[in-house]
Amino acid sequence: MSAGPPAGLPTNARFDLHMHSLRSDGRQAPEAMAAMAANAGLDVIAITDHDCEPLLPWGPTTLGGRRLHIVHAAELSGMHEGQELHLLVYFPGEMPLEFRRLLRGLCLARVDRYEQACVNFQLADLPPPDEAARAGLRALTRTHLAQALIDSGHARDTAEAYSRFAGSAAGLVPDVAPRFLGLIRMARAVGGLTSWAHPPAAQVAAHLGTFVRAGLQGIETARPKLPGPERAGLQKLAHRHGLVQTGGSDHHGWPNQRPLGQWSFPMREARPFARALKLAA
């Protein structure tokens, strides 16, 4: 195999394979994010909204005179031994219909959770789920619950909303996450490339082997503010288990985050991922 980059991507291609739009818990529209990414000099992006099917077309596009490759992807929440973990799923082409149906079902389960949480809160004045959420096309997260509590005057800020109502410790928000191992197998069955998102160090030590045996293909080894020794450790594990490496900013458009495109995942680390997704096609 040639050591050069996949055809069609520059040798210094810049990737961001983990970001969120307003279709889940981000603040910006997918179209605006793609334009910002191109303007900032990114070459490959994946908008990985929670449990949401992609809105933008898959493949290369030109925005503001720059070529940008958009990868279809999603971030899914799953449970393993009582812990919620996140799985990134990427596709080498348009996201398959079977996986879109799975995501719509997960979004609808989030609607049910939101409504049950409102009942558990005993607060009748929280805004109901919108039409997009009820159609399975937008994911209602704990962030949305927290913001609804703030907007309705039941919490002063996000910290209070989580501590009193929306956090896991409060016990008022039902769990809707399926089994993490099951998600890996379902994604693989429809041609998805699976990568463990922002893996906690203790969970990696305990469970990585189990996940690899279930079909996990990658692990997120790079993100902003990840300490160098931890990044090096994840890279070593990726090599040991034959996993592709992914990296992303986890951009949400929050005021305290750096602008989209200031951080990127370099080609020298993303090359196996690019080849696995046939971005040379």
Residue, then its C-alpha position, 0 to 999 in steps of 0.5 A: m500500500s502506498a504511503g501517500p495520501p488518498a487521491g483527491l485529498p491534499t497531503n496536508a488535508r485537515f479533518d474534523l470528524h466530530m461536531h454538532s449542529l442545532r439538529s441535536d445540541g449544537r447552536q448552528a445550522p449544518e449549512a452554516m457549519a459547512a461554510m465555516a469549515a470550508n472558509a477555515g480551510l478544513d478539507v473533510i468534516a463529519i457533522t455527528d449529531h446525536d442520533c440524527e441522520p445527516l441533512l447535507p449531501w454526502g461527498p465533495t462540494t465547493l463552498g466559497g471557492r474551496r473544496l470540502h468533503i462531507v462525510h455522513a455520520a452520527e454519534l450514538s449513546g449506548m450503555h455498557e455495565g451501567q456507564e453511558l458511552h458514545l459511538l461515532v459511526y461513519f459511512p463511505g457514501e450516503m447513509p443507508l436507509e436502514f441506519r436512518r430508520l434506526l436513528r429516527g427511532l432513537c430520536l422518537a425515544r428521546v421525545d418520549r424521554y423528554e415528555q416523561a421527564c416533564v411529568n417527573f419534574q411535575l412542571a406543566d409549563l415546559p415547552p413541548p417537543d417540536e415537529a421536527a423532534r416528533a418526526g424523528l429528525r431532531a434529537l432532544t438531549r439533556t441540554h434541551l431539557a436544561q435550557a427549557l428549565i432555564d427559559s421557564g424560570h425553574a433554574r437560574d443556569t445550566a448547573e442548577a438545571y442539571s443538579r436539580f432536574a436533568g442530571s443523571a444523579a437526579g433520577l428524573v430523566p429516564d435512560v433511553a440508551p441502547r446497549f453499546l455492543g449492540l450499536i457497534r454490531m448494528a452499525r457494522a451490519v449496514g456498512g458503518l465504520t465505528s469509532w469510540a468517541h472521547p473514550p474515558a481512560a478507565q473505560v478504555a482499560a476495562h473494555l476496549g478488548t471487548f468492544v474490538r471483539a464486537g466489531l469496533q473499528g476505531i477510537e477517537t485519539a484526538r480532541p482539543k485540550l486532550p493531554g499529550p500523554e493521554r493522546a499518546g496512550l490512545q494512539k498506542l492502543a489504536h496501533r495495538h488493536g489495529l484500529v483507525q484513529t479519528g479526531g474531532s473538535d466536538h464543536h457545538g458553537w458554544p461561546n467558550q469554544r474556539p471557532l470551527g476550523q481552528w483545531s483540526f485532525p491531521m492527514r498523517e493520523a487520519r490517513p487510515f480512516a480516509r482509506a477505510l472510507k474510500l475518500a479517494a473515490 
